[in-house]
Amino acid sequence: MSDPIIKMVDIEKHFGSVIALAGVSFDVNAGECHCLLGDNGAGKSTFIKTMSGVHEPSAGQIFFEGNPMHFADPRDAITAGIATVYQDLAMIPLMSVSRNFFMGNEPIRKFMGLPLYDHEYAERVTLEKMRSMGINLRGADQAVGTLSGGERQTVAIARAVHFGAKVLILDEPTSALGVRQTANVLATVDKVRKSGIAVVFITHNVRHALAVGDRFTVLNRGKTLGTAKRGEISPEELQDLMAGGMEMATLEGSLGGTV
């Protein structure tokens, strides 16, 4: 197997006297969905913000495509190819789907020497990319607020893929969705993974993780308890790990090696 596209080694993050991360290691390969599981307060949000350039680690190293990487801010991570889809999705409900899709990357055409927003191109690409993810919109000009939660998640994911994401970080993408919308989002994640993009799937829902994950890492109180491959651990064991209901000796025997 080739080197991980992103590898984080012994990452620590301190906020004054508060230790949010205490030596977390994690990696993900191209074409793999690596799920990061943990209950509320486990350190998941701090970890992904460190991976995506929001926080600078207090200690530890980040390697991207085999090279040491220092992200001064989120723009550095985005430029490198790390895209993060947060729970709030960073969308404007009253704006059209195509406007949200191209927000910050607006396509421009020239008319009599003047730069104008290229509505036709934006709407055509938006419809094509959403269709490729299994979503058929009534029109790219409809307000994004008229879409379901799962469809809005798909817009955000399709947008990240279109603009060249090599690593896609998904922050609890199914946390507020119904059964059908969740199934649609999980199907979208599977398509992204199969296209060769590395997916980091953050969740506290074991069933959703097992539906799409290739590997599973459990985070508890700022530390990784271990990593297991698909088929190496049962849903019940994962749930117990998240709840802190297993002793370390049992843990090491259950997982395919601690990280």
C-alpha positions as CSV (number, residue, x, y, z in Angstrom):
1,M,0.0,0.0,0.0
2,S,1.2,3.5,-0.8
3,D,2.0,6.0,1.9
4,P,-1.0,7.7,3.6
5,I,-2.1,10.9,1.8
6,I,-2.2,12.6,5.3
7,K,-0.5,11.4,8.4
8,M,-0.7,13.0,11.8
9,V,1.7,11.8,14.5
10,D,1.5,12.4,18.3
11,I,-0.6,15.5,17.9
12,E,-1.2,17.6,21.0
13,K,-3.3,20.7,21.4
14,H,-3.3,22.8,24.6
15,F,-5.6,25.7,25.4
16,G,-3.7,27.1,28.4
17,S,-3.9,24.5,31.1
18,V,-6.6,22.5,29.2
19,I,-5.2,19.6,27.2
20,A,-7.7,19.0,24.3
21,L,-5.5,16.5,22.5
22,A,-2.9,14.4,24.2
23,G,-0.8,12.6,21.6
24,V,-3.3,11.7,18.8
25,S,-2.1,9.8,15.8
26,F,-4.2,9.2,12.7
27,D,-3.7,8.6,8.9
28,V,-5.9,8.1,5.9
29,N,-5.1,6.7,2.4
30,A,-6.4,7.8,-1.0
31,G,-9.7,6.0,-1.7
32,E,-10.3,5.1,1.9
33,C,-12.9,6.2,4.4
34,H,-11.3,6.3,7.9
35,C,-13.9,7.0,10.6
36,L,-13.0,8.9,13.7
37,L,-15.5,8.0,16.5
38,G,-16.0,9.5,19.9
39,D,-18.6,10.8,22.2
40,N,-19.2,14.5,22.9
41,G,-16.1,16.0,24.4
42,A,-13.7,13.3,23.1
43,G,-11.7,15.9,21.1
44,K,-13.0,15.2,17.6
45,S,-13.7,18.8,16.7
46,T,-10.3,20.0,18.0
47,F,-8.6,17.2,16.0
48,I,-10.2,18.0,12.7
49,K,-9.6,21.7,13.1
50,T,-6.0,20.9,13.7
51,M,-6.0,18.7,10.5
52,S,-7.7,21.5,8.5
53,G,-5.4,24.4,9.6
54,V,-7.8,26.1,12.0
55,H,-5.6,25.2,15.0
56,E,-1.9,24.9,15.1
57,P,-0.8,21.8,17.0
58,S,1.1,22.4,20.3
59,A,3.2,19.4,19.5
60,G,3.4,16.6,16.9
61,Q,3.9,16.4,13.2
62,I,1.6,16.5,10.1
63,F,2.7,14.8,6.9
64,F,0.9,15.5,3.6
65,E,1.6,13.2,0.6
66,G,4.8,12.1,2.5
67,N,6.2,15.6,3.2
68,P,6.2,17.5,6.5
69,M,3.4,20.1,6.3
70,H,2.7,23.2,8.3
71,F,-0.7,24.8,7.9
72,A,-0.6,28.4,9.0
73,D,-4.4,28.8,8.4
74,P,-7.3,27.0,6.7
75,R,-6.5,28.5,3.4
76,D,-3.1,26.6,3.4
77,A,-5.0,23.3,4.0
78,I,-7.6,24.1,1.3
79,T,-4.8,25.0,-1.2
80,A,-3.1,21.6,-0.4
81,G,-6.3,19.8,-1.1
82,I,-7.9,19.3,2.3
83,A,-11.6,20.2,2.3
84,T,-13.8,20.3,5.4
85,V,-17.6,20.1,5.4
86,Y,-18.8,21.3,8.8
87,Q,-22.2,20.6,10.3
88,D,-23.4,24.1,9.6
89,L,-22.4,23.7,5.9
90,A,-21.5,27.4,5.4
91,M,-24.3,28.0,3.0
92,I,-26.7,30.9,2.5
93,P,-30.3,29.5,2.4
94,L,-31.8,32.2,0.2
95,M,-29.1,32.0,-2.4
96,S,-29.4,29.5,-5.3
97,V,-27.8,26.1,-5.3
98,S,-25.4,27.1,-8.1
99,R,-24.4,30.4,-6.2
100,N,-23.7,28.3,-3.1
101,F,-21.8,25.7,-5.1
102,F,-19.5,28.4,-6.6
103,M,-19.4,30.7,-3.6
104,G,-15.8,32.1,-3.4
105,N,-14.9,30.5,-6.7
106,E,-17.3,32.3,-9.0
107,P,-16.9,31.6,-12.8
108,I,-16.4,34.7,-14.8
109,R,-17.1,35.5,-18.5
110,K,-16.2,38.7,-20.4
111,F,-18.9,40.8,-22.0
112,M,-17.6,43.8,-23.9
113,G,-14.5,43.6,-21.8
114,L,-16.4,43.5,-18.5
115,P,-16.2,40.6,-16.1
116,L,-19.6,39.0,-15.4
117,Y,-20.8,36.1,-13.4
118,D,-21.3,33.1,-15.8
119,H,-24.7,31.9,-14.8
120,E,-25.0,29.4,-17.6
121,Y,-21.7,27.7,-16.8
122,A,-22.4,27.7,-13.1
123,E,-25.9,26.2,-13.4
124,R,-24.8,23.5,-15.9
125,V,-21.8,22.4,-13.8
126,T,-23.9,22.3,-10.6
127,L,-26.6,20.2,-12.2
128,E,-24.0,17.8,-13.6
129,K,-22.1,17.4,-10.4
130,M,-25.3,16.9,-8.3
131,R,-26.5,14.4,-10.8
132,S,-23.3,12.5,-10.5
133,M,-23.9,12.2,-6.8
134,G,-27.4,10.9,-7.3
135,I,-29.4,14.1,-6.7
136,N,-31.6,15.4,-9.5
137,L,-32.5,19.0,-8.8
138,R,-35.5,20.8,-10.2
139,G,-33.1,23.5,-11.2
140,A,-29.8,24.9,-10.2
141,D,-31.5,28.3,-9.6
142,Q,-33.7,27.1,-6.7
143,A,-32.8,28.4,-3.3
144,V,-30.5,26.0,-1.4
145,G,-32.9,26.4,1.6
146,T,-35.6,24.5,-0.3
147,L,-33.4,21.4,-0.3
148,S,-33.5,18.7,2.4
149,G,-30.6,18.4,4.9
150,G,-29.2,15.4,3.0
151,E,-29.3,17.3,-0.3
152,R,-27.5,20.2,1.2
153,Q,-24.8,17.9,2.6
154,T,-24.5,16.5,-0.9
155,V,-24.1,20.0,-2.4
156,A,-21.3,20.7,0.1
157,I,-19.6,17.4,-0.7
158,A,-19.9,17.8,-4.5
159,R,-18.5,21.3,-4.2
160,A,-15.4,20.1,-2.4
161,V,-14.8,17.3,-4.9
162,H,-15.3,19.6,-7.8
163,F,-12.7,22.0,-6.5
164,G,-10.0,19.4,-6.2
165,A,-10.2,17.9,-2.7
166,K,-7.7,15.1,-2.1
167,V,-8.9,14.7,1.5
168,L,-12.5,15.3,2.5
169,I,-13.2,15.8,6.2
170,L,-16.9,15.3,7.1
171,D,-17.9,16.6,10.5
172,E,-20.9,14.6,11.8
173,P,-22.7,14.8,8.3
174,T,-25.6,12.5,9.4
175,S,-26.2,13.9,12.9
176,A,-29.4,15.8,12.2
177,L,-30.8,13.7,9.3
178,G,-33.7,11.3,8.9
179,V,-33.3,7.7,7.8
180,R,-33.7,8.3,4.0
181,Q,-31.5,11.5,4.0
182,T,-28.8,9.6,6.0
183,A,-28.9,6.8,3.4
184,N,-28.4,9.3,0.6
185,V,-25.4,11.0,2.4
186,L,-23.8,7.6,3.1
187,A,-24.2,6.6,-0.5
188,T,-22.5,9.9,-1.5
189,V,-19.6,9.3,0.8
190,D,-19.2,5.8,-0.7
191,K,-19.1,7.3,-4.2
192,V,-16.4,9.9,-3.1
193,R,-14.3,7.2,-1.6
194,K,-14.5,5.0,-4.7
195,S,-13.4,7.9,-6.8
196,G,-10.0,7.8,-5.0
197,I,-10.5,10.7,-2.6
198,A,-9.5,10.1,1.1
199,V,-12.5,10.6,3.4
200,V,-12.2,11.4,7.1
201,F,-15.7,10.6,8.6
202,I,-16.2,12.1,12.1
203,T,-19.2,10.6,13.9
204,H,-20.6,9.3,17.2
205,N,-22.9,6.9,15.3
206,V,-21.4,3.5,15.1
207,R,-24.0,2.2,12.6
208,H,-23.3,5.0,10.2
209,A,-19.5,4.5,10.5
210,L,-19.8,0.8,9.8
211,A,-21.9,1.5,6.7
212,V,-19.1,3.3,4.9
213,G,-15.8,2.9,6.9
214,D,-12.7,1.0,5.9
215,R,-11.0,1.7,9.2
216,F,-12.2,3.0,12.6
217,T,-10.3,5.0,15.2
218,V,-11.8,5.7,18.6
219,L,-11.0,9.0,20.4
220,N,-11.7,9.3,24.1
221,R,-10.7,12.4,26.2
222,G,-8.2,13.6,23.7
223,K,-6.4,10.2,23.2
224,T,-6.8,7.6,20.5
225,L,-7.7,4.2,22.0
226,G,-6.9,2.3,18.9
227,T,-7.6,1.6,15.3
228,A,-9.4,-1.4,13.7
229,K,-10.0,-2.4,10.1
230,R,-13.5,-3.4,8.8
231,G,-14.3,-6.9,10.0
232,E,-12.0,-6.7,13.0
233,I,-14.4,-5.3,15.5
234,S,-18.1,-5.6,16.2
235,P,-20.5,-2.7,16.5
236,E,-20.9,-3.6,20.2
237,E,-17.1,-3.4,20.8
238,L,-16.9,0.0,19.1
239,Q,-19.8,1.3,21.2
240,D,-18.2,0.0,24.4
241,L,-14.9,1.7,23.4
242,M,-16.7,5.0,22.8
243,A,-18.4,4.8,26.2
244,G,-15.1,3.9,27.9
245,G,-16.5,0.5,29.0
246,M,-13.5,-1.6,28.0
247,E,-10.2,-2.0,29.9
248,M,-7.0,-1.2,28.0
249,A,-5.9,-4.9,28.0
250,T,-9.2,-5.9,26.4
251,L,-9.0,-3.0,24.0
252,E,-5.6,-4.0,22.7
253,G,-6.7,-7.5,22.1
254,S,-9.8,-6.4,20.3
255,L,-8.3,-3.8,17.9
256,G,-5.9,-4.4,15.1
257,G,-3.2,-2.4,16.9
258,T,-3.2,0.8,18.8
259,V,-2.1,4.0,17.1
